[in-house]
Structure formats: C-alpha cells, structure tokens
Amino acid sequence: MIDGMAAASLTFILIYALDPFAGPRYRGPRSDHFDGKRFFNVGPTEERGFRDFLRWQLHSNRGHWQEHTDAPLMPPPPRIVEGSGLRITFINHSTTLIQTEGLNILTDPVWSKRVGPVSWLGPKRHRPPGIRFEDLPRIDYVLLSHNHYDHLDLPTLHRLSKAHAPLFVTPLAVGALIEAKRLGRAIELDWWHAHSLSSSLRINAVPARHFSMRGLRDRNNTLWCGYVLEAAAGNIYFAGDTGYGPHFEQIARRFAPFRLVLLPIGAYRPAWFMSPVHISPEQAVQAAQVLGARTSIGIHFGTFALADDGELEPVEKLRAALQRTPGMASRFWSLREGEGRVVPLMPVSEDTMGGTELPATRRG
C-alpha cells in the first residue's frame, strides 16, 4: 500500500510528465544568470537530477503529518493600513498579506486544496488557509516568486483576477504565463531591477538560489527571484524559495537593514537533496542575521508535504535554533495560519534604495 508521502512523490512525477502547460521560454540578452536559453544560479551550484530524486525516494525518512489539521479561521484583516504602518498576515505556506502605504500585497497566493496542473492531481493541503478568500481586502499587487505549482496556483490567480484585478509582479517570462491565461496585467523584472508601485513604495526583484519547472521539458526556462519592497519606514524582503548562498550578503549590502524579512523554513530534508534550493530553519536564522532583520517571519511550512521534514518539525527546529542565538528569539516569529501582527517601525534613510528603476517588461 502506498502511503500519503509516496503518493505525493508519484504525483510530482506525473505532474512533470503530463502537464501540457509548460512554462514559456525567455528570449533576451545573455547575462550572468542567463545563457541565452536557460536561467541558472550564480556561483558554484549543485544540480539535482532525476536520479537524485529516485535515490531520495528509495531512502526517504518521512516525518509525521496529520491527514488534516483543523485550524480556526482568524478575523479578517483590516481593509487598509495607511502610511508607515506595516501589518503582516500569515495565511499559510508562502502566502502572506503585506499591508502598508495604503496598499495590499499578496505573496505567492494559494487557496486551492491541491497544487498541480488540474484540481485532482498534486500534493494536497494538510492545513486550511487561515483567512477565507472572501475576507481578503482589495488586493492591489500579487508577487509571484517562480512558477512551481505551490507558488503559482492558477485557480487562485483566476479568482484574484476576477475579484480584484491586481497587477502581477513576476520574474522574467513568468508574466507571459499570466498573459496567456488572460489573468490581467503583469510586470516582469530581472534580478536587481525595480518598479515603482507608488510614489513611496518600490519593488525590486532580487536573486534566489532555486529553479523553475512546470512541465517535463521546461526546466529553468523562466526566472525565479525574491523581492525587496523599499519604503521610507523600512525595507521588506520576501525570499520566495531559495537555498543558502552569497545572495543574502549581496541583498544586505544594497538594502539592509530590514524592517521585515519573510524566510522559508520548510522542505529542507534530506539536506543532501534539498539544500541547493531550500534553506533549513537554522540557515533561516543565519540569513536573518546577515540581512540585519529587525523582525523575521518563517514561511513555507506546515501546509503541503513536499519533503521529509514533518508537519511540525520546521517550527520546532526554528525555536531550537533561536534559543541558541542570543537576541533573536523575540524577533523571529512563527505565526499561526491567519494570524496578523503589526510590525515595529524602523526608519530607513531614502539613500538606501539600491535597485535599478526598470527595465521591466509590462504585460497585459
């Protein structure tokens, strides 16, 4: 009998083999992370292929997951947060609601019960979203870090497009998928390029160590990234999915200190397979220190069983790492689904703004 995690692994194989909606291919000038055909990570990189995947599956040591963990719905977030106020709501997985400067911004939104090419195929949700979709405030912008199904969920994006008509901000070539699905307007950004969301808020695409893939033959056809929101009252960093690397120091040199950073802490076991593309809870604490973060929040855990770490393991490991790191325990939060908090103010001089205004590709 195939257990739940083995079934999820088999589903991933089927997704990559059968998905007819492979990501588009980017066509543009070569760069330090694009060779004219495919994107790649900068610096020494350990690539993991299908043989490595099979080795993991044959020798996996799965942590425990409840079949379904009920969580009470939290109160709806406020309609708007004005000026230098900053409120963050952890919805779950990598989906958060950032409210500041009178704008409402969603990161990698997923409300579907499964994440895959069709509604009945893909890893299933073990915890419900902490906020009902219907209780969202007006959504102005949606940040998409890359094209993996647990981060770019087309059914959710269709709902957002219909209900809110937001502007989508994507890495290179991902906006083409938004356009092809008639989801609305999209801005594509390369690493270190920026776009003004308002007179007082600017979005920068920044490097991440990851990969892209939605079909069998489209690996690394599209870019992946994190994002930095620059604001006078303090910068905000959403890391997306990433392994550990020198990009954290590069981001810190341009944009630190940070008022808030959102760092993944799940899908990190086994380390030999996952570490090139996912950070561990211990590495998330290290990254928060490098970034000069006043407040950090863990994301990318406890919703979809994507690796060997169990449902509660990332938070437990994070708490243990924080206890070993003086001064960090009160500044690195692990929130419940739907929990919202006001982030303390940290003034930042405007001369820290370090992104290049455009060029961005506007789609839609």
Phi, psi and chi 1 to 4 in degrees:
 res  aa     phi    psi   chi1   chi2   chi3   chi4
   1 MET       -  135.5 -176.4  174.7  179.7      -
   2 ILE   -87.3  125.0  -61.1  176.3      -      -
   3 ASP   -77.8  175.8   63.6   24.6      -      -
   4 GLY   -61.4  -41.3      -      -      -      -
   5 MET   -69.7  -39.2  -69.2  -62.8  -67.3      -
   6 ALA   -64.3  -37.7      -      -      -      -
   7 ALA   -64.1  -39.2      -      -      -      -
   8 ALA   -63.6  -39.6      -      -      -      -
   9 SER   -65.0  -43.0  -60.2      -      -      -
  10 LEU   -61.5  -37.6  177.3   60.0      -      -
  11 THR   -62.1  -41.2  -59.2      -      -      -
  12 PHE   -59.0  -42.5  -92.6  124.6      -      -
  13 ILE   -61.0  -43.7  -63.9  173.4      -      -
  14 LEU   -65.0  -39.0  -67.7  173.3      -      -
  15 ILE   -57.5  -51.1  -74.6  171.9      -      -
  16 TYR   -67.5  -27.9  -67.1  149.0      -      -
  17 ALA   -85.1  -31.3      -      -      -      -
  18 LEU  -109.5  -16.4  -59.7  176.6      -      -
  19 ASP   -61.4  119.2  176.3   23.8      -      -
  20 PRO   -83.9   -4.4   31.1  -34.8      -      -
  21 PHE  -107.6   55.8  -58.8  108.3      -      -
  22 ALA   -60.7  150.0      -      -      -      -
  23 GLY   -63.5  152.8      -      -      -      -
  24 PRO   -70.5  161.8   28.1  -35.1      -      -
  25 ARG   -98.6  132.9 -179.7 -179.6  -66.5  -81.7
  26 TYR   -79.9  139.5  176.5   69.8      -      -
  27 ARG  -125.6  114.9  -60.0 -171.8 -175.9  -80.2
  28 GLY  -171.1 -176.7      -      -      -      -
  29 PRO   -68.2  152.5   24.6  -34.4      -      -
  30 ARG   -66.1  154.1  -65.7  171.5 -177.7  -96.6
  31 SER  -149.8 -172.4   70.7      -      -      -
  32 ASP   -74.0   -2.9   66.1  -12.2      -      -
  33 HIS  -136.8   17.2   54.1  -80.6      -      -
  34 PHE  -145.0  123.4 -179.6   66.1      -      -
  35 ASP   -96.4   10.7   63.9    8.8      -      -
  36 GLY   102.2  -18.3      -      -      -      -
  37 LYS  -127.2  -43.5  -66.9 -176.7  177.6  179.7
  38 ARG  -135.4  155.2  -62.8 -174.8 -173.4  -85.2
  39 PHE   -86.3  157.1  -66.4   95.9      -      -
  40 PHE  -151.4  161.2   54.9   91.2      -      -
  41 ASN   -79.2  146.8  -67.1  -58.7      -      -
  42 VAL   -83.7  138.4  176.5      -      -      -
  43 GLY    88.6 -179.1      -      -      -      -
  44 PRO   -56.3  127.4  -22.8   32.9      -      -
  45 THR  -134.3  134.1  -56.9      -      -      -
  46 GLU   -96.8  106.4  -60.0  176.5   64.9      -
  47 GLU   -80.0  140.3  -69.7  -74.6  -16.1      -
  48 ARG  -114.9  125.6  -64.2  -71.8 -179.2 -104.6
  49 GLY  -109.3 -168.7      -      -      -      -
  50 PHE   -66.4  -35.2 -171.5   67.3      -      -
  51 ARG   -63.5  -40.4  -72.0 -175.0  179.1  179.4
  52 ASP   -63.5  -39.3  -63.5  -51.7      -      -
  53 PHE   -60.2  -44.7  176.6   80.7      -      -
  54 LEU   -64.9  -39.3  -69.7  178.6      -      -
  55 ARG   -60.1  -44.0  174.5 -171.4  163.6 -162.6
  56 TRP   -59.4  -47.4  165.7   39.5      -      -
  57 GLN   -62.0  -36.8  -64.8  -56.2  -68.6      -
  58 LEU   -73.3  -24.5  -70.1  171.4      -      -
  59 HIS  -123.8   23.6  -58.1  -75.6      -      -
  60 SER   -70.4  152.7   64.4      -      -      -
  61 ASN  -128.5   84.4  178.7   22.3      -      -
  62 ARG   -71.9  133.7  -51.9  -70.3 -171.1  179.1
  63 GLY   -77.8  169.8      -      -      -      -
  64 HIS   -82.0  136.5  175.8   70.0      -      -
  65 TRP  -130.2  133.6  -76.1   76.7      -      -
  66 GLN   -67.3  146.7  -63.6  -80.3    0.1      -
  67 GLU   -58.0  -42.8 -177.7   66.9   18.3      -
  68 HIS  -154.7  130.4 -176.0   79.0      -      -
  69 THR  -110.8  111.4  -59.0      -      -      -
  70 ASP   -71.0  142.9  -75.1  -36.1      -      -
  71 ALA  -140.0  131.1      -      -      -      -
  72 PRO   -64.6  141.9   24.8  -33.8      -      -
  73 LEU   -66.1  137.9  -72.6  170.8      -      -
  74 MET   -89.2  161.5  -57.2  -65.1  -81.5      -
  75 PRO   -58.9  148.9  -21.8   32.6      -      -
  76 PRO   -58.6  145.6  -21.4   32.5      -      -
  77 PRO   -69.1  163.8   24.1  -32.2      -      -
  78 PRO   -63.1  158.1   22.4  -32.5      -      -
  79 ARG   -66.9  -32.1  -61.9  -69.0   94.7 -175.3
  80 ILE  -160.1  149.7 -163.4  169.1      -      -
  81 VAL  -124.6  116.4  174.0      -      -      -
  82 GLU   -87.2  157.8  -62.6  -76.7    4.9      -
  83 GLY    55.8 -136.5      -      -      -      -
  84 SER   -81.3   -0.8   61.3      -      -      -
  85 GLY   -62.5  148.2      -      -      -      -
  86 LEU  -141.2  122.4  171.6   58.4      -      -
  87 ARG  -126.3  134.9 -169.0  177.7 -169.2  -85.2
  88 ILE  -119.5  134.4 -177.2   74.4      -      -
  89 THR  -120.4  123.6  -57.4      -      -      -
  90 PHE   -89.0  111.9  175.4   60.2      -      -
  91 ILE   -86.8  -49.0  -66.3  165.4      -      -
  92 ASN   159.6  172.5   66.0    3.9      -      -
  93 HIS    52.7 -124.5 -161.9   51.7      -      -
  94 SER  -103.1   14.1  -66.5      -      -      -
  95 THR   -91.0  116.1  -54.3      -      -      -
  96 THR  -132.6  157.6   68.9      -      -      -
  97 LEU  -113.1  117.3  172.0   64.1      -      -
  98 ILE  -102.3  124.6  -59.1  168.8      -      -
  99 GLN  -123.9  116.7  -63.5 -179.4  -79.1      -
 100 THR  -163.9  157.7 -170.7      -      -      -
 101 GLU    53.8   27.9  -56.0  -82.5   -1.2      -
 102 GLY    76.1   10.1      -      -      -      -
 103 LEU  -117.0  149.8  -63.7  174.5      -      -
 104 ASN  -116.6  122.2  -63.1  -40.5      -      -
 105 ILE  -127.4  126.5  -57.4  166.3      -      -
 106 LEU  -102.4  142.4  -83.9  178.9      -      -
 107 THR  -109.5  132.4   64.9      -      -      -
 108 ASP    35.6   62.6  -71.6   -7.6      -      -
 109 PRO   -72.6  132.3   25.4  -33.5      -      -
 110 VAL  -140.2  116.4  177.3      -      -      -
 111 TRP  -116.1   -1.5  -96.1  -96.5      -      -
 112 SER   -71.4  156.7  -65.4      -      -      -
 113 LYS   -76.6  -26.7  -66.8 -178.1  178.7  179.1
 114 ARG  -133.3  156.8  -71.5 -175.3 -179.5  -90.8
 115 VAL  -118.2  109.0  -75.5      -      -      -
 116 GLY  -174.4 -175.6      -      -      -      -
 117 PRO   -70.3  -23.5   25.4  -34.8      -      -
 118 VAL  -137.1  164.5  -69.2      -      -      -
 119 SER   -65.9  -22.4   61.6      -      -      -
 120 TRP  -102.3    3.6   49.3  -92.7      -      -
 121 LEU  -129.2  124.4 -178.6   64.2      -      -
 122 GLY   136.1  165.1      -      -      -      -
 123 PRO   -55.7  135.5  -25.4   34.8      -      -
 124 LYS   -92.2  157.6   68.4  178.4 -179.0  178.8
 125 ARG   -77.6  130.7  177.6 -176.1  -69.1  -83.2
 126 HIS   -98.3  -16.1  -70.8  -98.0      -      -
 127 ARG  -133.8  141.2  -69.9  172.3  178.0  -99.5
 128 PRO   -75.8  157.8   29.5  -35.8      -      -
 129 PRO   -59.5  143.2  -19.3   30.7      -      -
 130 GLY   -77.7  -12.8      -      -      -      -
 131 ILE  -127.5  132.7  -61.5  -68.6      -      -
 132 ARG   -64.9  143.4  -65.6 -165.4  -43.9  156.0
 133 PHE   -56.1  -39.4 -176.6   89.1      -      -
 134 GLU   -68.1  -16.8  -65.5   75.7   14.2      -
 135 ASP   -94.3    3.6  -72.0  -21.8      -      -
 136 LEU   -67.6  144.2  -73.8  172.5      -      -
 137 PRO   -73.3  177.1   30.8  -36.2      -      -
 138 ARG   -54.5  127.1  178.6 -155.1   72.2 -115.4
 139 ILE   -99.5  121.0  -59.8  -58.5      -      -
 140 ASP   -90.7  -39.8  -58.4  -67.2      -      -
 141 TYR  -137.8  146.4  -64.4   96.7      -      -
 142 VAL  -123.7  122.8  171.7      -      -      -
 143 LEU   -97.9  123.7  -51.4 -175.4      -      -
 144 LEU  -113.2  121.0  -61.0  172.7      -      -
 145 SER   -84.0  -30.7   63.8      -      -      -
 146 HIS  -171.8 -178.9   62.0  -63.6      -      -
 147 ASN   -98.9    9.7   71.5   -3.2      -      -
 148 HIS   -63.9  150.9  -72.6  164.3      -      -
 149 TYR   -63.4  -29.3  -72.1   99.8      -      -
 150 ASP   -83.4    3.4   60.1  -44.6      -      -
 151 HIS  -124.5  -31.1  -66.0  -99.2      -      -
 152 LEU  -119.8   94.1 -164.5  160.4      -      -
 153 ASP  -105.5  104.1  178.0   54.7      -      -
 154 LEU   -60.0  -41.5  -73.0  173.6      -      -
 155 PRO   -58.0  -40.9  -28.1   37.3      -      -
 156 THR   -66.0  -40.9  -63.5      -      -      -
 157 LEU   -65.5  -35.8  -60.3 -171.9      -      -
 158 HIS   -62.8  -42.4  -83.3  -70.4      -      -
 159 ARG   -62.7  -43.0  -65.9  178.1   71.4 -175.7
 160 LEU   -64.6  -42.0  -75.0  166.1      -      -
 161 SER   -60.0  -44.3  178.7      -      -      -
 162 LYS   -69.7  -39.9 -176.6  176.5 -179.8  179.8
 163 ALA   -86.4  -30.4      -      -      -      -
 164 HIS  -129.7  -19.0  -59.1  -81.9      -      -
 165 ALA    48.1   54.5      -      -      -      -
 166 PRO   -76.5  167.0   32.5  -36.7      -      -
 167 LEU   -88.1  129.0  176.5   66.2      -      -
 168 PHE   -93.0  133.3  -64.6   92.2      -      -
 169 VAL  -112.1  124.7 -177.6      -      -      -
 170 THR  -137.4  160.5   80.5      -      -      -
 171 PRO   -72.9  171.5   20.5  -24.9      -      -
 172 LEU   -55.4  134.6  -67.8  177.9      -      -
 173 ALA    79.7  -17.4      -      -      -      -
 174 VAL   -71.7  -31.8  176.3      -      -      -
 175 GLY   -61.2  -27.8      -      -      -      -
 176 ALA   -64.0  -34.5      -      -      -      -
 177 LEU   -68.2  -40.7  179.3   61.4      -      -
 178 ILE   -60.1  -42.2  -58.9  -58.9      -      -
 179 GLU   -66.6  -43.5 -179.3 -176.3   51.9      -
 180 ALA   -63.1  -32.5      -      -      -      -
 181 LYS   -88.9    4.1  -60.9  -60.4  178.9 -178.2
 182 ARG    55.2   47.8  -61.1 -177.1  179.6  179.8
 183 LEU   -91.9  -11.1  -65.4  173.4      -      -
 184 GLY   126.8 -158.5      -      -      -      -
 185 ARG   -79.7  146.3  -62.8  177.6  -59.4  140.9
 186 ALA  -140.8  143.9      -      -      -      -
 187 ILE  -112.6  121.8  -66.1  -69.4      -      -
 188 GLU   -97.6  133.9  -70.4 -175.7   -7.9      -
 189 LEU  -125.9  139.7  -68.1  173.7      -      -
 190 ASP   -87.2  166.0 -161.6   -3.2      -      -
 191 TRP   -55.9  135.9  -69.1   -9.4      -      -
 192 TRP    73.6    5.9  -54.8  121.8      -      -
 193 HIS   -97.5  157.2  -69.7  168.2      -      -
 194 ALA  -136.2  162.6      -      -      -      -
 195 HIS  -146.9  136.2  179.3   76.0      -      -
 196 SER   -79.6  122.8  -67.0      -      -      -
 197 LEU   -85.6  -28.0  -57.1 -176.0      -      -
 198 SER  -158.6 -176.1   69.6      -      -      -
 199 SER   -68.5  -16.0   59.9      -      -      -
 200 SER  -125.7    7.2   55.9      -      -      -
 201 LEU  -140.9  128.4 -162.9   64.2      -      -
 202 ARG  -128.5  140.3 -172.6  163.3   68.9  170.3
 203 ILE  -107.2  132.4 -176.1   78.7      -      -
 204 ASN  -120.0  133.3  -60.3  -96.4      -      -
 205 ALA   -84.9  132.9      -      -      -      -
 206 VAL  -128.4  159.7  -65.0      -      -      -
 207 PRO   -64.0  152.8  -22.8   33.9      -      -
 208 ALA  -140.4  159.7      -      -      -      -
 209 ARG  -106.5   98.1  -66.2 -177.0   73.6   82.6
 210 HIS  -155.4 -149.9 -155.2   57.0      -      -
 211 PHE  -161.2  170.5   69.6  105.5      -      -
 212 SER  -127.0  150.6   63.2      -      -      -
 213 MET  -179.7  127.6 -171.2  174.8 -175.0      -
 214 ARG  -126.1  -17.4  -78.2 -179.1   80.6   84.8
 215 GLY  -134.0 -174.1      -      -      -      -
 216 LEU   -73.3  -30.4 -176.3   63.1      -      -
 217 ARG  -120.4   21.5  -64.8  173.6  -63.1  -84.1
 218 ASP  -120.7   23.2   68.4  -20.6      -      -
 219 ARG   -59.3  126.5 -174.1 -179.8  177.2   94.7
 220 ASN    64.1   22.6  -64.5   -9.6      -      -
 221 ASN   -72.5  -25.0  -79.2    1.3      -      -
 222 THR  -120.3  158.9   65.5      -      -      -
 223 LEU   -84.2  161.1 -173.2   59.1      -      -
 224 TRP  -125.5  157.8   49.6   94.4      -      -
 225 CYS  -165.6  170.2   72.0      -      -      -
 226 GLY  -109.2 -179.1      -      -      -      -
 227 TYR  -137.1  143.5  -68.2  102.2      -      -
 228 VAL  -118.4  123.7  171.6      -      -      -
 229 LEU   -94.3  119.5  -76.5  161.7      -      -
 230 GLU   -95.1  126.5  -68.0 -178.7  -87.0      -
 231 ALA  -141.2  151.8      -      -      -      -
 232 ALA   -61.5  -30.1      -      -      -      -
 233 ALA   -88.4    4.9      -      -      -      -
 234 GLY   133.2  139.7      -      -      -      -
 235 ASN   -82.2  154.4  -66.3  -17.0      -      -
 236 ILE  -126.2  133.0  -56.9  161.8      -      -
 237 TYR  -122.4  123.5  170.8   46.3      -      -
 238 PHE  -110.0  114.2  166.3   59.1      -      -
 239 ALA   -80.1  -15.8      -      -      -      -
 240 GLY    66.2 -136.5      -      -      -      -
 241 ASP  -106.1  135.0 -100.8    5.3      -      -
 242 THR  -163.4  146.5 -175.3      -      -      -
 243 GLY   -84.7  172.7      -      -      -      -
 244 TYR   -81.8  144.2 -160.3   88.4      -      -
 245 GLY  -175.6 -178.7      -      -      -      -
 246 PRO   -67.3  -10.6   22.7  -32.9      -      -
 247 HIS   -63.2  -27.0   60.8  -68.9      -      -
 248 PHE   -64.0  -41.7  -72.3  123.3      -      -
 249 GLU   -67.3  -38.8  -66.6 -179.3   -1.8      -
 250 GLN   -63.3  -43.1  -64.4  165.4    0.4      -
 251 ILE   -64.4  -41.0  -67.1  166.6      -      -
 252 ALA   -63.0  -40.7      -      -      -      -
 253 ARG   -61.4  -33.1  -76.7 -163.1  -65.3  -90.6
 254 ARG   -88.1  -33.2  -64.8 -165.4 -175.8 -147.4
 255 PHE  -128.1  -10.9  -60.0  108.7      -      -
 256 ALA   -70.4  155.7      -      -      -      -
 257 PRO   -80.3  162.9   30.6  -35.4      -      -
 258 PHE  -110.2  137.1  -75.6   92.2      -      -
 259 ARG   -72.3  -36.2 -176.9  177.3 -179.9 -179.2
 260 LEU  -149.3  135.8  174.2   66.9      -      -
 261 VAL  -128.2  141.2  -58.0      -      -      -
 262 LEU  -113.0  112.6  -54.3  171.5      -      -
 263 LEU  -122.8  134.0  -68.0  165.8      -      -
 264 PRO   -68.2  144.0   25.2  -32.6      -      -
 265 ILE  -130.1   -0.9   61.8  171.6      -      -
 266 GLY  -115.8  173.0      -      -      -      -
 267 ALA    61.4   49.0      -      -      -      -
 268 TYR  -114.4   -5.6   62.5   91.8      -      -
 269 ARG  -112.0  141.5  -76.8 -152.9  -56.3  117.4
 270 PRO   -77.0  144.8   29.7  -34.8      -      -
 271 ALA   -60.8  -37.5      -      -      -      -
 272 TRP   -61.4  -28.1   71.5  -95.6      -      -
 273 PHE   -96.2  -40.0 -176.6   74.7      -      -
 274 MET   -90.1  -25.9  -67.9  -67.0 -179.8      -
 275 SER   -60.6  -28.0   62.7      -      -      -
 276 PRO   -63.8  -21.6  -24.9   35.7      -      -
 277 VAL  -127.5   -8.2  -66.3      -      -      -
 278 HIS  -137.3  140.7  -70.7  144.2      -      -
 279 ILE   -93.3  153.6   58.6  175.3      -      -
 280 SER   -86.3  168.1   67.6      -      -      -
 281 PRO   -57.5  -39.9  -27.3   36.0      -      -
 282 GLU   -62.9  -40.9  -67.0   85.3   -5.0      -
 283 GLN   -69.2  -30.3  -70.9  173.7  -40.9      -
 284 ALA   -64.4  -40.1      -      -      -      -
 285 VAL   -63.6  -42.7  173.9      -      -      -
 286 GLN   -62.4  -42.6 -177.1  179.5   -7.1      -
 287 ALA   -63.2  -40.2      -      -      -      -
 288 ALA   -61.0  -37.6      -      -      -      -
 289 GLN   -67.5  -45.4  -68.4  178.5  -62.6      -
 290 VAL   -60.5  -38.2  169.0      -      -      -
 291 LEU   -77.7   -9.9  -68.2  161.7      -      -
 292 GLY    65.4   43.3      -      -      -      -
 293 ALA   -81.7  129.0      -      -      -      -
 294 ARG   -75.8  -41.3  174.4  166.8  179.9  172.7
 295 THR  -132.4  135.0  -60.0      -      -      -
 296 SER  -126.3  153.0  -55.2      -      -      -
 297 ILE  -136.4  133.9  -66.3  176.6      -      -
 298 GLY   -82.8  137.4      -      -      -      -
 299 ILE  -133.0  179.5   59.8  172.9      -      -
 300 HIS    63.6   54.9 -160.5  -95.8      -      -
 301 PHE  -158.3  157.8   70.0   94.0      -      -
 302 GLY    72.7    6.9      -      -      -      -
 303 THR  -117.7  -55.4  -58.0      -      -      -
 304 PHE  -115.3  132.2  -58.1  103.9      -      -
 305 ALA   -81.5   94.0      -      -      -      -
 306 LEU  -106.5  -11.6  -56.5  174.4      -      -
 307 ALA  -148.8 -165.0      -      -      -      -
 308 ASP   -81.5  -22.2  -80.7   -1.7      -      -
 309 ASP   -66.1  141.1   39.6  -61.6      -      -
 310 GLY   -76.4  177.0      -      -      -      -
 311 GLU   -59.1  -42.5 -177.6  176.6   -3.6      -
 312 LEU   -99.9   -9.1  -57.2  179.2      -      -
 313 GLU   -59.7  -44.9 -168.6  174.3  -19.3      -
 314 PRO   -59.0  -41.7  -26.3   36.5      -      -
 315 VAL   -68.9  -39.7  171.8      -      -      -
 316 GLU   -63.4  -43.6  -67.5  169.0   -9.9      -
 317 LYS   -66.6  -37.1  -67.6  -70.5 -174.0 -178.2
 318 LEU   -62.9  -47.1  174.8   64.4      -      -
 319 ARG   -61.3  -39.4  -71.1  171.9  178.7  167.8
 320 ALA   -65.1  -41.9      -      -      -      -
 321 ALA   -64.9  -38.2      -      -      -      -
 322 LEU   -67.2  -35.3  -69.2  172.0      -      -
 323 GLN   -65.8  -25.5  -69.1  -59.1  -41.6      -
 324 ARG   -88.4   -1.8  -61.5 -169.4  -61.1  -91.9
 325 THR  -120.6  101.3  -48.5      -      -      -
 326 PRO   -55.7  135.4  -24.3   33.5      -      -
 327 GLY    82.0   -0.2      -      -      -      -
 328 MET  -100.9  -24.0  -72.3  -68.8  -70.5      -
 329 ALA   -58.2  -38.2      -      -      -      -
 330 SER   -83.7   -7.7   63.4      -      -      -
 331 ARG  -112.4    0.3  -63.1 -168.8  -67.9  114.7
 332 PHE  -122.4  107.5 -156.6  127.4      -      -
 333 TRP   -96.2  142.9  -56.9  -17.6      -      -
 334 SER  -117.1  110.2   55.0      -      -      -
 335 LEU   -95.5  153.6  -55.6 -176.3      -      -
 336 ARG   -77.4  158.4  -64.7  170.0  -63.6  163.8
 337 GLU   -55.6  127.9  -72.9   83.5   -2.0      -
 338 GLY    85.4   -6.0      -      -      -      -
 339 GLU   -74.9  134.2 -176.7  177.6   -2.1      -
 340 GLY  -119.2  143.4      -      -      -      -
 341 ARG  -139.5  149.9  -71.0 -167.1 -169.8  179.1
 342 VAL   -83.5  131.1  174.3      -      -      -
 343 VAL   -92.5  130.9  179.7      -      -      -
 344 PRO   -56.9  149.8  -23.1   33.0      -      -
 345 LEU   -75.9  142.2 -173.7   66.8      -      -
 346 MET  -145.8   97.9 -174.7  178.5   67.7      -
 347 PRO   -59.3  138.9  -21.7   33.7      -      -
 348 VAL  -131.8  131.9  175.5      -      -      -
 349 SER   -65.5  145.2  171.6      -      -      -
 350 GLU   -63.4  -21.4  -70.1 -174.2    3.2      -
 351 ASP   -75.1    0.5   62.6    8.7      -      -
 352 THR   -82.4   -9.0   62.7      -      -      -
 353 MET   -64.1  122.5  -68.5 -172.7  173.4      -
 354 GLY  -124.7    1.5      -      -      -      -
 355 GLY   -81.9  164.7      -      -      -      -
 356 THR   -95.3  116.6  -57.9      -      -      -
 357 GLU   -64.5  110.4 -176.9   68.6   22.5      -
 358 LEU    58.6 -177.2  -60.9 -179.9      -      -
 359 PRO   -75.0  130.4   28.3  -32.6      -      -
 360 ALA  -116.4  151.5      -      -      -      -
 361 THR   -97.1  116.7  -58.2      -      -      -
 362 ARG   -90.4  128.8 -177.7 -178.2  -63.1  -88.1
 363 ARG  -121.3  155.7  -65.1 -174.3  176.0  -87.2
 364 GLY    88.2      -      -      -      -      -
